[in-house]
Structures are given as C-alpha cells and as structure tokens.
Amino acid sequence: MSNATASRKWSRFGINLLVAVGSLIFFFAVSEGIFALSGVKPLALTEDPYFGFASGQPLFLKKKNAAGAEVYETNPVKLTHFNFQSFPAKKAPGTFRIFTLGGSTTYGHPWRDSTSFTGWLRELLADQDSTRHYEVINAGGISYASYRAARLAEELAGYQPDLFVVYNGHNEFLEERTYRAALEIPGWVRNLSSLLDHTRTYSTMRRLAGARKPLAGQTLAAEVDDVLARTIGPSSYKRDDALKARVLEHYEESQKRIGLLARSAGAQVIYITTPSNEKDCSPFKSEATPGLAVDQALRSAALLRAGEALLAFRPAEASEKFDSAAALDPRNAATRYAAGRAALVAGRADAAKAQFRRAIDEDICPLRALTPMHAIELRVARATGGGFVDFEDSLRASVRVRQGYDALGDPDFTDHVHLTVAHYGDIARGVVAEMIRMKLLPAVDSAISARVRALAARRVYARLTPAEEGLGYHNIAKVLNWAGKTEEATRAAMHGLEKDTVSLESIWSSLFVGAELERHGDSRKALPYYRRALRLDSTNSECWRLLGEALVRLGDTTQGEILIEEAIVRDPADLHLREQAGRLAYARRKYEAAVYHLRVVSARNPENTSPRVLLAGSLIALGRPTEAEVELRDILRVNPNEAGAWFGMGFISESRGDIQSAIQNYAQAVRLDPGEVMAQNALARLMGGGR
C-alpha cells in the first residue's frame, strides 16, 4: 500500500473519529440543555457523595404570623440544635437575603443568635447600606458538621437566598462514620463519579437506573447523633489515620457542594477559616505513637518528668527535654502539647506554635479544626468562585500585636473553639469587608464605618446581660469538666462566677472551682465555693458530699460525717457516698453505722472488694465472726489477691484457737501486700509463740 493510500485512510479515520466525538459532545450538550430546561438537578446538588441520610423534617416551616402574612419559622422540633428564626415566605423587592451556615459558633454558642457573628452582621448591615433591606438568617446548628450543613443548604437554596456565609470545620469528627466501602473503590472511579455527578445527563441515567448508593454505603440519622453524647468523655475515640484522611476529603467535597448549591440558586458564598484554642486547651485524648518501643516510651516519660522539674528555674534546658520527649514519641498529642507549653515559657514562640498545631492534629478526639482545613477553605473558595475571609490569619495578626507571638488561646476563646462576643463581631466585620470586595455591598468612608461599628456594638452588648454572659461560661465549664479537662473547666467556671453567682447553673461552677482548689491541696479555700453552692441548692447531694469531704480532710470529721449523711438522704443510691460514710464510720469505730452503709455497697457492687473488707472488719468488731467469715470467703472468691481479706481470715482463725491456719492466713496477707503492717505484727507474734 502506497504512502498516499495510507495517508488517505488515516485521514478518513481521523475525520470519522472527529465526527463521532463531535456528535457525542453535541448530543451531550443538547441533552444537558434539555434536562436543564426541564429542571433536572445534578446529583452533586441533591445528594452527598459518601452518605445517605434518613428522612427528616425541614428546618423551616411555612406559617402565617399574627398579621396574617406568610412566613417561614424554625421548626419547633429543631430548636434543640437551632435558634428560633423567622423571615417572609416571599422575599420583598429590594431585600438581600443571607443565610449563615455552620455549627455551634455560627449558632452563637455559648450564648445565642443576637450575640453570634450572625447577630453582629445583622446589626452592621442595618446601618451600612440604607438602599436595601438585609435579612440575615442564622441557620447554624449545634454539633453540625459540613456534610449536614451541605444537606441543609439544599433546603435553604429554595428560599431565595442571595448569599451563604459558611463557618465549618470543628465538628467533622463528632458523628460515628465509616468510609470502609468507599476505600474499596479505586480512586480514579471515585474521582470520575464525582466529576460525572455534576452533569444532568449522567444524573438522569443514574436516577433511571434506580436508587443511588452512597460511596460509603452508610445512612446517617436525620439529626445529629454525636459520639460524645453517648460516652463518658472522649473514651470511645481511637486513632484512625485512614478515617481522618477520608473525613478531610469529605469535608472538601461538602464545602464545595455548598458553593455549588449557592450558585444553582443564583446566590454567592463566603467561606470563613476557623481558628482554634491552641495554647490554653490540652488535647482531648492522647495515645502513644503506634509501634513505639517500650524503652522509647520510658525514655520519653523520663524526659517529661525531668523537664517538668526544671521548668520553673531553667526553662531553656527544660524545653529541650520536652522537645526530646516529643521526638521520641512524635504522635503523642499530650507530649506535643507539653512541649509547646514549655517552649512558650522558654520564649520560643514559633516552636511552641508548631508543637501546639501538631498536638491538635494528633488529638485522638479531634474537636478542633485540623491544620489542612485552612488550605481547604481557600481551595474551595477558588474552585466555587466564592468569597474568602481568613479570620484565623486576622486573629493571629491582632494577637501578635498584643502578646508578641501568634499562638492562639486565652483570652480570645471561651473554650476549645468558641470565641468571645467581641470576636464574633470581628468575624462579622470581616464578612462585611469581603461583601464590599465582592461588590455585594457599597463601600463607605472610614468615619461612617466607625459609627456603624459603634452602633452595632452598642445594640449587641445591650442584649447580653451579665446573668446571660455568666450562663454561657457555666455551660462551657460543665462540658469541659465532663470531658475530664478540669483545669480548663475551672477557668470557664471562674469567668462565669465573675458575672453570675446566684443562678442554679452557677452551682456547678462553684463546685468545679472548689474541686480544683482541693486538687491543688487547698481544701480551706474550697469551702466558700461549696457553701455557696449548698445555699443555692440544698437538695443537691454533690454540694453536701464535697463540703463534707473537704471538712474531713481539714480534720473536722464530726461535721464532715454529718454532711455526708445528709448527702445520702438526698441520694441514697449513690454507692460512692455510701462507701465514704462507711469508711468514716469505721475510722470513728461506729461499727453499726459502718455495717449499715457498707452492706449496701457490698450487695450492689460485690466486685469492689476493698469496702467489703471494712464490712467484715466491722462485723468482727461487733462480735459477729460467723457473718464476717461468710463475707471474707466471698471476697476471696471474687478476688483471691485481697490481702485485707486474708488478714481478716487470720484474725478469725486466731480467735478460734486455730493458730496454724492463722499463721498461714497472715503469711498470705504479707506475701500479697508486704506493707500490711497488722498482718506482719500478728505473724511475728504467733511465730514467736505468743498470742
């Protein structure tokens, strides 16, 4: 075959291929247009690519208000997670409607909508531009993660929005999720599916083929089902690097989806970065580096102890030891945090910040936005054509001016992620500036801007009473104490007590402060806090118990015992109280009272053998050795290594004249507990021939 013939064949092939590809593109473009005109929405707008959701109720319900006008109001069943909001069902001409999306920061926690950044934004816009009316609706839900915010955006897209303002990132690990099924799908298949989900043609074909199965193969509850609500502290969290990677991937997809939904509704979107408390919030849960050798773990622990001993008077040397400990155990969040705190004391601010960030990223219970999320926000804003407010960067800049370094923490945060009311105002001002840059809001000169800010601040703070401000801190203190972060809980409680000492919520803050003082060995200073709590609520058994125990520690056992007995009257089922009362009665040789309380503990918790030994001892002291022996034998059945029980058996054997058995029992008690002095003395006495 000649070169000319071959060339003609290849030319015809090329033309045919071009026609085929062109026809396919033409068909696809026409079908996209037809489906668009028919109102077909791509799957990317209507479904989460990873998870399905159980059917639930909408956030807003249409109603008629007192004036007879149709409005949307927050669904009553949603008020556990959302603020009450109301807005006209039909947007009036000249109205610019804004929805704020996110979690508890958007909600306004630990306070409410009026002091949230949404509330600030509402006040700022009211005076910034008089040419139109601004409706700012708070759709922030407590514990809401980005994937739930994206699902909510589907609903909000139908309410004539002009702008979505999005503050996400802190709640991505709250709900129990698995991406196991998604991991089994090759990456190129997931990427291709994600790309095709943005087309109406493919979406129509998928819908015609039947229900679309989410990549992860899991259906989430209609409302938030966070892990922490079902556990005692963050105990159920485990290290899972694969899960973390998928969560970050899903986070980016969800944030993009909000932007696409906004665009589909003819609205704009602004993304805000989410800073965290770095230097004044320890990790929620830490684990050693996977595969860490025992000798490395021991060396790391020894370096931490050495660093702690040096920190007060040789901080530079101490910081080096903390750094060495972190290098040996690099994925231990607590070690990283300790190294950061030491670096701050030593004046190494940049090193401290790096350690704090690593501590957040290695936290086994990640309740703060991870470091990669900052870059994700910027990437998503660019990909969707949205606005971008780098609030984290601006906060760092202001902190740097104030304290000379930019590791974030007190006094800018009320807890691990929530900010002060003033900083909620800073977020709103950042949004206003970005709206001006995006030509969504006219610019004003600096004098007018200053006046607008002053008026907004006056109105916002007028709505925040000292009692309400205190309540916010009291609530934070309860959450932090529940998580086992007693030091941080005490700081929040103190802030709350500065504003409010008379509400019922202040009771727990008083108890937290008192307990922290006692942990530092100052029971006397704790007494006023306990007494204040008791005055506010004499039905609270914890108030009676803590005050009683403090008095016992201070040597006033008579009054302490009375108070603990009062606590039992109010909560007779509390085994801890029963055990405390029994131990006190035993120590004061009030054996009948000891038996009364310790029998309850023994019956309800037979595995706890220590108080049962005291019960047996009380029975022996009362001259009831047969009952005591029954108790002791059962104790040894449950726990054969209970040295106190062997001593009791020895005492009973000796009292019956069975010296050989007594010697054997006393010897067993000493073997199990070489510090058992009474058994040692008894054994020495019997071995010496005396009785």
ZAMARGU-4260 file (C-alpha; in steps of 0.2 Angstrom, whole numbers, plus 5000, padded with zeros to 4 digits):
<rodrens>
0) 5000/5000/5000 | 5007/5017/4995 | 5010/5031/5007 | 4997/5041/4999 | 4984/5027/5001
5) 4989/5025/5019 | 4988/5044/5022 | 4970/5045/5015 | 4964/5030/5026 | 4971/5039/5041
10) 4964/5055/5036 | 4946/5047/5034 | 4949/5038/5051 | 4953/5055/5059 | 4938/5063/5051
15) 4926/5049/5057 | 4934/5050/5074 | 4931/5069/5075 | 4913/5067/5069 | 4910/5053/5082
20) 4917/5063/5096 | 4909/5079/5090 | 4892/5070/5088 | 4894/5064/5106 | 4898/5081/5113
25) 4884/5089/5103 | 4872/5075/5110 | 4878/5078/5127 | 4877/5097/5126 | 4859/5096/5119
30) 4854/5083/5132 | 4861/5094/5146 | 4852/5109/5139 | 4835/5099/5138 | 4837/5092/5156
35) 4842/5110/5162 | 4826/5117/5155 | 4816/5103/5162 | 4823/5107/5180 | 4834/5092/5182
40) 4847/5095/5195 | 4864/5086/5195 | 4867/5073/5209 | 4881/5084/5215 | 4867/5097/5221
45) 4855/5084/5228 | 4865/5070/5236 | 4880/5068/5247 | 4893/5058/5238 | 4898/5047/5253
50) 4882/5045/5264 | 4864/5044/5263 | 4853/5052/5276 | 4837/5046/5285 | 4822/5056/5280
55) 4819/5071/5292 | 4810/5087/5294 | 4814/5103/5286 | 4822/5117/5297 | 4809/5130/5292
60) 4790/5128/5291 | 4778/5140/5282 | 4766/5148/5294 | 4755/5164/5295 | 4761/5177/5308
65) 4749/5187/5319 | 4747/5200/5305 | 4742/5186/5293 | 4757/5186/5282 | 4766/5170/5276
70) 4782/5167/5285 | 4795/5154/5287 | 4799/5149/5305 | 4811/5137/5313 | 4803/5120/5315
75) 4799/5118/5334 | 4807/5100/5333 | 4824/5108/5328 | 4825/5121/5342 | 4837/5109/5352
80) 4850/5112/5339 | 4845/5129/5331 | 4840/5147/5336 | 4822/5152/5333 | 4822/5162/5316
85) 4808/5170/5306 | 4808/5178/5288 | 4795/5182/5275 | 4790/5167/5264 | 4791/5179/5249
90) 4806/5190/5248 | 4801/5208/5246 | 4808/5219/5232 | 4825/5227/5237 | 4829/5214/5250
95) 4846/5205/5251 | 4844/5188/5260 | 4859/5180/5269 | 4859/5163/5277 | 4874/5159/5289
100) 4878/5140/5290 | 4889/5130/5301 | 4890/5123/5319 | 4889/5130/5336 | 4900/5145/5333
105) 4888/5151/5319 | 4873/5147/5331 | 4882/5159/5344 | 4887/5146/5357 | 4889/5148/5372
110) 4876/5162/5370 | 4863/5164/5356 | 4859/5172/5340 | 4859/5190/5345 | 4877/5189/5350
115) 4883/5177/5337 | 4893/5184/5321 | 4876/5182/5313 | 4868/5194/5325 | 4883/5206/5323
120) 4881/5205/5304 | 4863/5209/5305 | 4867/5225/5315 | 4881/5230/5304 | 4871/5229/5288
125) 4856/5238/5295 | 4867/5254/5295 | 4880/5251/5282 | 4868/5252/5267 | 4851/5261/5268
130) 4847/5257/5250 | 4840/5240/5253 | 4834/5229/5267 | 4845/5215/5273 | 4838/5199/5280
135) 4851/5189/5290 | 4845/5172/5295 | 4855/5161/5307 | 4855/5143/5301 | 4869/5137/5312
140) 4866/5121/5321 | 4874/5115/5337 | 4886/5100/5333 | 4883/5102/5314 | 4897/5096/5303
145) 4900/5102/5285 | 4890/5087/5277 | 4875/5091/5287 | 4877/5110/5283 | 4878/5105/5264
150) 4862/5095/5266 | 4853/5110/5275 | 4859/5121/5260 | 4848/5111/5249 | 4833/5117/5258
155) 4839/5135/5260 | 4843/5136/5241 | 4824/5136/5239 | 4821/5151/5250 | 4828/5164/5238
160) 4845/5167/5245 | 4857/5180/5239 | 4872/5174/5250 | 4878/5160/5260 | 4891/5163/5274
165) 4899/5147/5279 | 4909/5143/5295 | 4913/5125/5296 | 4927/5113/5302 | 4926/5110/5321
170) 4913/5096/5321 | 4919/5084/5307 | 4923/5070/5319 | 4908/5071/5331 | 4897/5058/5322
175) 4902/5040/5320 | 4905/5036/5302 | 4914/5023/5292 | 4922/5025/5275 | 4926/5007/5273
180) 4915/5004/5257 | 4922/5020/5249 | 4940/5014/5252 | 4937/4998/5242 | 4933/5009/5227
185) 4948/5013/5216 | 4952/5032/5217 | 4950/5035/5199 | 4932/5028/5200 | 4928/5039/5214
190) 4935/5054/5205 | 4926/5050/5189 | 4910/5048/5198 | 4912/5064/5207 | 4915/5073/5190
195) 4900/5065/5182 | 4889/5069/5196 | 4890/5087/5191 | 4881/5083/5174 | 4862/5082/5172
200) 4863/5068/5159 | 4873/5056/5170 | 4862/5061/5185 | 4847/5057/5175 | 4854/5040/5169
205) 4858/5036/5187 | 4841/5040/5193 | 4833/5030/5180 | 4844/5015/5184 | 4837/5015/5202
210) 4842/5022/5219 | 4860/5029/5220 | 4870/5020/5233 | 4882/5032/5243 | 4901/5028/5241
215) 4902/5024/5260 | 4887/5013/5260 | 4881/5021/5276 | 4865/5031/5281 | 4866/5044/5294
220) 4852/5049/5306 | 4841/5063/5301 | 4848/5073/5316 | 4865/5074/5324 | 4870/5058/5333
225) 4886/5063/5341 | 4898/5050/5349 | 4901/5061/5364 | 4883/5062/5369 | 4884/5043/5371
230) 4900/5041/5380 | 4909/5047/5396 | 4921/5059/5389 | 4931/5055/5373 | 4934/5037/5378
235) 4927/5029/5363 | 4938/5038/5351 | 4953/5028/5343 | 4967/5033/5332 | 4962/5030/5314
240) 4973/5039/5300 | 4963/5032/5286 | 4947/5039/5293 | 4955/5056/5296 | 4960/5056/5278
245) 4943/5052/5271 | 4935/5065/5283 | 4946/5078/5276 | 4942/5073/5258 | 4923/5073/5263
250) 4925/5090/5271 | 4932/5097/5255 | 4918/5089/5245 | 4904/5096/5257 | 4911/5113/5257
255) 4912/5113/5238 | 4894/5107/5237 | 4888/5122/5247 | 4896/5133/5235 | 4888/5124/5220
260) 4871/5124/5229 | 4873/5143/5231 | 4877/5146/5213 | 4862/5135/5207 | 4851/5147/5217
265) 4858/5162/5210 | 4867/5166/5226 | 4885/5169/5232 | 4895/5161/5245 | 4908/5167/5258
270) 4919/5154/5267 | 4927/5159/5284 | 4943/5150/5291 | 4940/5143/5309 | 4954/5146/5322
275) 4956/5135/5337 | 4962/5137/5355 | 4980/5131/5353 | 4990/5136/5369 | 4976/5135/5383
280) 4967/5119/5378 | 4975/5102/5380 | 4971/5088/5369 | 4955/5079/5372 | 4963/5062/5371
285) 4981/5056/5368 | 4989/5039/5363 | 5007/5034/5361 | 5015/5034/5344 | 5009/5017/5335
290) 5023/5004/5337 | 5033/5014/5350 | 5046/5003/5358 | 5044/5001/5377 | 5062/5008/5380
295) 5057/5024/5370 | 5041/5026/5379 | 5051/5025/5396 | 5064/5037/5390 | 5051/5049/5384
300) 5042/5049/5400 | 5058/5051/5410 | 5062/5067/5399 | 5045/5074/5403 | 5047/5072/5421
305) 5065/5080/5420 | 5058/5094/5410 | 5044/5097/5422 | 5056/5098/5437 | 5067/5111/5428
310) 5054/5121/5420 | 5052/5134/5434 | 5070/5139/5436 | 5079/5133/5420 | 5066/5134/5406
315) 5078/5133/5391 | 5085/5117/5397 | 5068/5111/5402 | 5061/5115/5384 | 5075/5105/5376
320) 5070/5090/5387 | 5052/5092/5382 | 5057/5093/5363 | 5067/5077/5365 | 5052/5068/5373
325) 5041/5073/5359 | 5054/5067/5346 | 5054/5050/5354 | 5035/5049/5354 | 5030/5061/5340
330) 5012/5056/5338 | 5008/5058/5357 | 4996/5074/5357 | 4999/5077/5376 | 5018/5076/5374
335) 5017/5088/5359 | 5006/5100/5370 | 5018/5099/5385 | 5032/5103/5373 | 5023/5118/5367
340) 5019/5125/5384 | 5037/5123/5389 | 5043/5131/5373 | 5032/5146/5377 | 5040/5148/5395
345) 5057/5147/5387 | 5052/5161/5375 | 5052/5150/5359 | 5036/5156/5352 | 5037/5149/5335
350) 5042/5132/5341 | 5028/5132/5353 | 5015/5136/5340 | 5022/5122/5329 | 5020/5110/5344
355) 5003/5116/5348 | 4997/5113/5330 | 5004/5096/5330 | 4995/5092/5346 | 4979/5097/5338
360) 4982/5086/5323 | 4987/5071/5333 | 4972/5073/5345 | 4963/5056/5345 | 4947/5065/5349
365) 4948/5080/5336 | 4936/5093/5341 | 4946/5107/5334 | 4948/5111/5315 | 4964/5102/5309
370) 4978/5111/5301 | 4974/5106/5282 | 4957/5113/5284 | 4964/5131/5282 | 4971/5127/5264
375) 4955/5118/5260 | 4944/5133/5263 | 4955/5144/5251 | 4955/5130/5238 | 4936/5128/5239
380) 4933/5147/5238 | 4943/5147/5222 | 4935/5132/5215 | 4917/5139/5218 | 4921/5157/5214
385) 4916/5161/5232 | 4922/5174/5244 | 4936/5170/5257 | 4938/5178/5275 | 4954/5172/5283
390) 4948/5175/5300 | 4961/5164/5308 | 4975/5175/5300 | 4967/5191/5305 | 4965/5184/5323
395) 4983/5179/5323 | 4989/5196/5317 | 4979/5205/5332 | 4986/5193/5344 | 5004/5195/5338
400) 5002/5214/5342 | 4995/5211/5359 | 5006/5197/5366 | 5021/5197/5354 | 5018/5180/5346
405) 5003/5172/5337 | 4999/5156/5346 | 4980/5157/5349 | 4972/5155/5366 | 4965/5165/5381
410) 4958/5177/5382 | 4951/5176/5364 | 4942/5159/5367 | 4929/5154/5379 | 4934/5136/5377
415) 4942/5125/5364 | 4934/5133/5349 | 4921/5146/5354 | 4926/5164/5354 | 4921/5179/5364
420) 4907/5191/5359 | 4919/5204/5353 | 4927/5191/5341 | 4910/5186/5334 | 4909/5205/5330
425) 4927/5203/5321 | 4920/5189/5311 | 4905/5199/5305 | 4916/5214/5301 | 4927/5203/5290
430) 4912/5197/5281 | 4906/5215/5278 | 4923/5219/5271 | 4923/5204/5259 | 4905/5208/5254
435) 4912/5225/5249 | 4926/5217/5239 | 4914/5206/5230 | 4903/5221/5226 | 4888/5214/5236
440) 4889/5230/5247 | 4894/5248/5244 | 4909/5254/5252 | 4908/5269/5265 | 4921/5280/5271
445) 4931/5277/5287 | 4920/5289/5298 | 4904/5281/5293 | 4911/5264/5295 | 4917/5268/5313
450) 4900/5275/5318 | 4891/5259/5311 | 4903/5248/5321 | 4900/5258/5337 | 4881/5257/5335
455) 4881/5239/5331 | 4892/5235/5346 | 4880/5245/5357 | 4865/5236/5352 | 4873/5219/5353
460) 4880/5221/5370 | 4864/5229/5376 | 4856/5212/5373 | 4869/5202/5384 | 4865/5204/5402
465) 4878/5199/5415 | 4867/5184/5420 | 4867/5178/5402 | 4885/5180/5399 | 4889/5170/5415
470) 4877/5157/5410 | 4887/5154/5394 | 4903/5151/5404 | 4894/5140/5416 | 4888/5129/5402
475) 4906/5128/5395 | 4913/5123/5412 | 4901/5109/5413 | 4906/5102/5395 | 4924/5104/5399
480) 4923/5095/5416 | 4913/5081/5408 | 4927/5079/5395 | 4940/5077/5410 | 4948/5094/5407
485) 4946/5101/5424 | 4959/5115/5423 | 4950/5122/5408 | 4933/5119/5416 | 4939/5129/5431
490) 4944/5144/5421 | 4927/5144/5412 | 4919/5142/5429 | 4928/5157/5436 | 4923/5168/5421
495) 4905/5163/5424 | 4906/5167/5443 | 4913/5184/5439 | 4896/5188/5430 | 4884/5177/5440
500) 4884/5168/5457 | 4865/5167/5460 | 4858/5156/5446 | 4856/5137/5448 | 4869/5135/5434
505) 4882/5144/5445 | 4881/5129/5457 | 4891/5118/5446 | 4904/5131/5443 | 4906/5134/5461
510) 4909/5115/5464 | 4921/5114/5449 | 4932/5128/5457 | 4931/5121/5474 | 4936/5104/5467
515) 4951/5111/5458 | 4957/5120/5473 | 4957/5104/5483 | 4966/5095/5469 | 4980/5108/5472
520) 4979/5104/5491 | 4969/5119/5497 | 4953/5112/5504 | 4951/5128/5516 | 4949/5139/5501
525) 4937/5127/5493 | 4925/5129/5507 | 4917/5146/5502 | 4913/5139/5485 | 4905/5123/5492
530) 4895/5133/5504 | 4889/5145/5491 | 4883/5130/5480 | 4874/5122/5495 | 4865/5139/5499
535) 4858/5139/5482 | 4853/5121/5481 | 4851/5111/5497 | 4844/5096/5488 | 4860/5093/5478
540) 4869/5078/5485 | 4885/5084/5477 | 4885/5100/5487 | 4884/5091/5503 | 4896/5077/5499
545) 4910/5089/5493 | 4908/5100/5508 | 4908/5086/5520 | 4923/5078/5512 | 4933/5094/5512
550) 4929/5096/5531 | 4935/5078/5534 | 4951/5082/5525 | 4953/5098/5536 | 4951/5087/5552
555) 4933/5091/5556 | 4927/5073/5554 | 4911/5075/5565 | 4904/5089/5554 | 4910/5081/5539
560) 4901/5065/5543 | 4885/5074/5546 | 4886/5082/5529 | 4890/5066/5520 | 4875/5058/5529
565) 4864/5072/5523 | 4870/5069/5505 | 4865/5051/5507 | 4847/5056/5512 | 4846/5066/5496
570) 4854/5052/5485 | 4853/5035/5494 | 4858/5025/5478 | 4875/5034/5477 | 4887/5020/5481
575) 4902/5032/5482 | 4893/5041/5496 | 4888/5025/5505 | 4907/5020/5504 | 4913/5036/5511
580) 4900/5036/5525 | 4905/5018/5529 | 4924/5022/5529 | 4921/5037/5540 | 4910/5027/5552
585) 4923/5013/5553 | 4938/5025/5556 | 4927/5033/5571 | 4923/5015/5577 | 4905/5017/5574
590) 4903/4999/5568 | 4884/4998/5567 | 4884/5013/5555 | 4898/5006/5545 | 4889/4990/5543
595) 4873/4999/5538 | 4882/5008/5523 | 4894/4995/5518 | 4881/4981/5516 | 4873/4992/5503
600) 4889/4994/5494 | 4893/4975/5495 | 4876/4970/5489 | 4876/4982/5474 | 4894/4980/5469
605) 4902/4964/5475 | 4917/4966/5463 | 4923/4981/5474 | 4931/4971/5487 | 4940/4985/5497
610) 4925/4992/5506 | 4919/4974/5509 | 4935/4970/5519 | 4930/4985/5530 | 4912/4977/5532
615) 4920/4961/5538 | 4931/4971/5550 | 4916/4980/5557 | 4906/4963/5559 | 4922/4956/5568
620) 4922/4972/5580 | 4904/4969/5583 | 4907/4951/5589 | 4899/4943/5574 | 4914/4932/5567
625) 4902/4920/5558 | 4895/4933/5547 | 4912/4941/5544 | 4919/4924/5538 | 4905/4922/5526
630) 4909/4939/5519 | 4928/4936/5519 | 4926/4919/5510 | 4915/4928/5496 | 4928/4942/5495
635) 4942/4929/5491 | 4931/4920/5479 | 4930/4936/5469 | 4947/4942/5472 | 4960/4929/5479
640) 4973/4943/5480 | 4964/4954/5493 | 4977/4955/5507 | 4965/4963/5519 | 4953/4948/5517
645) 4967/4936/5521 | 4971/4946/5537 | 4953/4945/5542 | 4953/4926/5540 | 4969/4925/5550
650) 4961/4935/5564 | 4945/4924/5565 | 4956/4908/5564 | 4967/4915/5579 | 4952/4920/5589
655) 4945/4902/5587 | 4962/4895/5593 | 4967/4888/5576 | 4985/4895/5576 | 4991/4885/5561
660) 4978/4892/5550 | 4980/4909/5557 | 4999/4909/5553 | 4995/4903/5535 | 4982/4917/5533
665) 4993/4931/5540 | 5008/4925/5529 | 4997/4925/5513 | 4992/4943/5518 | 5010/4948/5519
670) 5015/4940/5503 | 5001/4949/5494 | 5005/4966/5502 | 5022/4967/5511 | 5015/4984/5518
675) 5002/4975/5528 | 5009/4980/5545 | 4995/4972/5556 | 4997/4956/5547 | 5016/4957/5549
680) 5014/4961/5568 | 5002/4946/5570 | 5013/4934/5561 | 5028/4939/5571 | 5019/4937/5587
685) 5012/4920/5583 | 5029/4914/5576 | 5037/4920/5592 | 5025/4909/5602 | 5014/4922/5609
690) 4995/4925/5607
</rodrens>
